[in-house]
Every structure is written in C-alpha cells, then in structure tokens.
Amino acid sequence: MPSAEGKDIKKLTDEELIFSFQEGNSEAYSEIVYRYKDKLINFVYRYAGNYDDSEDIVQETLIKVYTSKHLYKEIAKFSTWIYTIAINLAKTKLLKKQKIKTFSLSDTYDDDDKDFDIPDSAFTPDVDANAKLLSKHIQAALNKINENYRELVIMRDIEDLSYEEIVEVTGLPMGTVKSRINRGREKLQELLKDIYNE
Amino acid sequence: MSTDEEKYKNLRNQLRLLPRMRAKKNFDSRLFARIKELENAKHIRPVQKPDKENVFVNWLANLLKPSLVPAIGLTVVLLAAVVVYFSFYNKLNQQDVKVSQEISYADKNGEFVIYVKKDGERVYDETNREITSADIEGSTSTDYRAPSDVSAETIIPKTNPDTYEETHDKLDRISPEQKFEMEKESKIESDEIKIRSKGDDGIMKKGNFNKEEKKDAPSNYIREKANDSGTLDDENNINPSQEIKQQNDKDEEDQKETNRLAERKKASKKDSLKVKDKKIEGQDSIEK
C-alpha cells in the first residue's frame, strides 16, 4: 500500500502516519487503527476488567484520534498520546459506571467468548484450561488493587512501556511512578500468594 | 534491570504471559461506521488551528465566565461612578467657580446689592452707569474678600461704667501741661462762682445764687420754669420791660467790646504796615 509520497505506508513510523493523516491521507488512519486496536483493547481490558467496555473505550479513543488529529504535535511519541487518550477515557467510563451500578465480579470472569492470544502455540486442553484460570485469577487480583497502582503496573509489566513513556502518559514525576509501580506489584503479589506457593 | 524488578521477576513473567486480548473481527467496520455516522450527522468538525479571531473569542469567553461575573459587575459599577463623578459633579464645581461674575455695589439708599452677571451681560446702576469690577475699590470680579463699598456702621463699644474712667484716662491724649492748665482754669471759674454766691460780705446766703441766676436768666428760662411748675412765684415775678432793658444793656456792652477789638486789630495792622514800609525803605537805602 504505497502512500502519497510513494513510501510504503506499513514502513512508516507512528508519527509519520499521523502527520500523513493530518494532511488528509485516510489510509494512514486505517494503518494506525490496525496497529493500535489490539494493544489498546488489551491495555484497557486489563484496566477496566470488562471486554465490551474496553472495546467501546478503544473505539472512542480512535474516533478521538480521527477528530482531533490536528492536536497532535511532535512533542511526544504518538504511542504516548494515544495511550493518554485511552487511559483518560477509561477512567471517565469507569467513574460513570461506578456511579450507575456497583461493580459485579461476574463481569471480570466473562472471558469465555473472547479471543485470546496465548503465547504457547502448542494447543493442549489442560494448558488452555489452566491458562484461562490463571488469567481470570490474575485479572481478579488486578481489579482488587488501587486504580492508581493498577494503571501503572499494566503499563509497565503488561504493555511494557518504559518509565519515561509512563511519566509522559500519566504526567506524574518519575519517583512517584516507580514507587506506585512497586506498591502495586507488592499488593498484587500478596493477592497471588497461593499461585506462587503452588 | 533494577533490583525492584528482579524482586518481582516471577510476577512480571506471569503478567507478561497473560493472554493478549484481541479486537473482534467486525471492530474496524463498526469503527468506520461510527465515524461515517458522525460525519453525516455533522457532529465531527475538524479541529481548526486557533487563529487570531478564535483567540479573541476564547479570551472573551474566558472573561465572561460565571465565576468572574461578580468581579466584572463591581468593576462596571466603579467605572460608572468615576464617569458620573467626572462628567456631572466636576461640572457643578466648575459652576461654583463661575460665580466670579458676581458684582457687588451699594445703591443710593445705601443698600448692598449683589448681582451675578451672565456671560456677556452688562450691569447698570440706578443712574444707568455701567458697573464693572473696577468700580469697586480694592476688589476685583474674583475677589470675594474685598471690602464692600457699603458705608460701614459706626460701632460704639460697650463700656463698663466701673472701668470707664480708668480706660478713659489711659486713652486720654491730653498732655500733663494741658491738663494742668485746664484744671487751673476750672479752679478760677469755680472761685468766681463761689465769690458770686457768697455776696459782698463774703457770707453764704440762702437764695442769693438763685436771685443772681434769675436776674441773669433770659425770659425764655423764666417761661420754661413757669411751664415746668405751672405757676410763677410772686417774689420771683420780674417785670418784662426791665428784663428787656437789661438785655439791651448787655448787647450794647458786647457791641462796644467788639468795636474795641476791631479798633485794636486796625491799629495792629497799621503798625505792621508801618514796619513793612520801614523795611522797604531800609532795603532801598541799602540798595542805593
């Protein structure tokens, strides 16, 4: 898929893609959606704990990118900008949801009908069942810890963002980010004691 | 990798091994459908770069925030007060200054007249003479403290009868020599009166003084006396013809004295003329 400049659009960086989209190239936007939809759904799902909500949030995030494309400046990385939009929308959605109804644990274990990207390619029914159980257990533990810790732990340990990127996304000082990540991990380890003991 | 991350290595591995969530197959189609829907509904408006007009509109919108309304209201009231003061009250003060057109004068009856002259107006007094500020001595049209031309009333200071003599002596400008002479004269007069009242033999007699006085008294005095008491005593009854004679005698004596004085003056004049003639003759002789 060659771009307007004759360059293969798949070889463009995220920043080049958004600038191309700012100039009116809708294919660049499609490429952005393709690159970020799964990443964002995984990130938001781990944060919100509900697949449908996370999908809605990601769609809203991508619509925001479409409508506010001119607001992006090459000050930060595009990934930082899009994660910031996503986490803000997720927080807003979560707050609204908390106001409407109390959080139900059954929502968090509703992973049966979702697609999973299991790292182990060798499919065995026992492993698949164990992985699903483990995933449910860890997600339940994640949902139990404080939102501020959860957000940072997901960014660092699941999405593998650097500390600098986390600082840019959250706007928090580096020291605060590191201490919150450690506290989150500590709490999560306490909740998952039984898994490690096994 | 830091020590903290090594400490939670197992946990981190567990988190990384979590199954990755994927978007549904119809995710893209649903997303673009929503975008199209929004575009058709014209909800999506491309965010324009802020130009100068938008900046001004945004500034105005920020200025008219509900939180700033009380402050803006107060400012408007203060501004209005300042404008009203400088436009209205200041003019009033200036009008006060314009009263410099005031002209004051006294008319023939001595009444004090204050007249406020309008711009370009001429003021005339009772004799159709134009009055200007220059007519008033020691005053100008703007001089409010200038003395008016009304004749000042004589103010008689209230004196205490107890202290009057003391203050009078202090204020007396008569020299001691003059005072001495005056006292001397008054003594002589009093001595003369005493001599008259005692009579020829030097003994004080009842009614002597009154008789003398009555003899010298003119007919008017007698009439007044008669009017005061209503009747005249038989003893004091004087014939009017005698009275007229006495008065005529006195008049003759006075005339004689005046004649004598006139003669003396003439003689002194003649002497002075003679002296002058002699002087002139002496000068002529010296010149010769």
Interface residues (C-beta under 8 A of the other chain):
Chain A: S30 V33 Y34 K37 D38 I41 N42 Y45 R46 Y51 S54 E55 V58 Q59 L62 I63 Y66 T67 S68 K69 H70 L71 K114 D115 F116 D117 I118 P119 A131 K132 L134 S135 I138 Q139 V153 D157 I158 D160 K178 I181 N182 R185 E186 L188 Q189 L192 I195 Y196
Chain B: D4 Y8 N10 L11 R12 Q14 L15 R16 L17 L18 P19 R20 M21 R22 A23 K24 F27 D28 R30 L31 R34 I35 L38 I44 R45 P46 V47 Q48 K49
